[in-house]
Amino acid sequence: MELGFGFSTIVIIIVVLYLFSSIKILAEYERGVIFRLGRLLSSAKGPGVILVFSPIDRMVRVSLRQEALEVPPQDIITRDNVTLKVNAVIFLRVIDPSKAVVEVPTTFIRLRSLPKPHCAPCLASRSLTNFSRTAKKSTSGCKAFLTSTLLRGA
């Protein structure tokens, strides 16, 4: 007694559905970092159509767009006892998606808390008159610190 669908037909339908569910589409500004059985594959995939075999592979989407992160304002007392309120904006762009996923955990949280302990003593050592003249120098000092800290992963 044949029901119209054989065992091989059901298996073929399941395999075709599995292959369709494995297709992922990444936008132009996205890359997919793929872990196969917990190990990082050699390079990030994308943009376009890629295959991610779900029980074996796990994909993390990484945006390559530039993002702005506002650092909360903080009060600084200069050398001549003047209180200043200083805030900052950090512009972040991922260059290497694999390193961003594997080596830098919770990037935005780290970036929000990093400038506070470093920039306050750097800026507080100046007087108010000197502060306005050397604003670019202090900005480049904070930028160099943040870049070196993120690159070494500390």
Buried (B, 14 or more C-beta within 10 A) or exposed (E): EEEEEEEEEEEEEEEEEEEEEBEBEBEEEBBBBBBEEEEBBEEBBBBEEBEBEEEEBBBBBBBBEEEEBEBEEBEBEBEEEEEBEBEBEBEBEBEBBBBBBBEBEEBEEBBBEBBEEBBBEBBBEBEEEBBEEBEEEBEEBBEEBBEEBBEEEE
